[in-house]
Amino acid sequence: MDQLQAIAEKLQKGDANGIRQDVEEALNQGIEPRKILEEALLSGMSDIGEKFKANEIFVPEVLIAARAMNAAMEVLKPKLVEAGVEPVGRVVLGTVKGDLHDIGKNLVKMMLEGAGFEVQDLGIDVSAEQFVAAVKEHNPQFVGMSALLTTTMSEMRAVVEAMEKEGLRDKVQIMVGGAPVTDKFAQEIGADFYGKDAAEAATMAKARLN
Ligand code: B1M
């Protein structure tokens, strides 16, 4: 079997150990790191995103695939850096203050990374001040916020306002999501866009890159 195809299949199966070996083997065969990234890993993750969207696979399968993706990236990342392959963009991501739900946020992170973004994951219970500090430090194109509680959604507005106050609003596009969040809410609080699910969040961010 073609080595790239073998890697993509291990990703689908979520075989973290197997994928590590297959990526090493591909590198030993002289396949370029960028080709491994684009033609095996990113395309594989994109298939997973499509299947997730179509309800053909569910959260557990996606999380297992994400673990395999991370295993593959541990091997590949140093080679990509050596080869000077840049991420397509940077995202600062977190679950807003007061909110401890992170399963959806982690899926969004994984889909963004699968689409080639570098993601600074601030974790859960992230305050507006922490989002601001991370934007100053990492200079991302996107800020992504997740909220699962109707009581914490208002924190998203606080982050948008903090970005305005700090003069950072024009430097980033703000993306919001989570079960109680809607497109209408995103518009009301002055966010740039709403991602219905993890796959859509990644597709929309990629489409909005300059
Ligand atoms: Co809680 N919880 N929870 N909970 N919890 C909900 C959200 C709830 C709807 C359950 C219910 O009552 N039916 C309810 C909220 C009610 C409301 O506000 N309307 C609730 C509550 C009340 C609570 C507590 C207050 C319970 C209590 O202690 N009395 C408490 C709050 C703690 C806190 O945050 N301060 C609490 C605690 C917890 C656990 C810690 C036990 C656990 C979280 C574990 C964890 O995340 N590590 C938990 C869980 C698991 C849930 C449910 C069951 C599942 C959430 C989940 O992970 N869904 C949830 C009920 C439910 O949804 N059925 C519930 C799967 C996940 C993949 O979906 O996160 O929606 P989701 O993400 C999707 C999209 O929304 C989107 O993409 C994802 C995948 O495609 N998306 C984005 C998410 N973020 C995005 C960001 C984007 C774009 C898209 O751009 C940046």
Residues whose N, C-alpha, C, O or C-beta is under 5 A from the ligand:
A	BS01	B1M	V59 G98 D99 L100 H101 D102 I103 G104 K105 L107 V108 G144 M145 S146 L148 L149 T150 T151 M175 V176 G177 G178 A179 G195 K196 D197 A198 A201
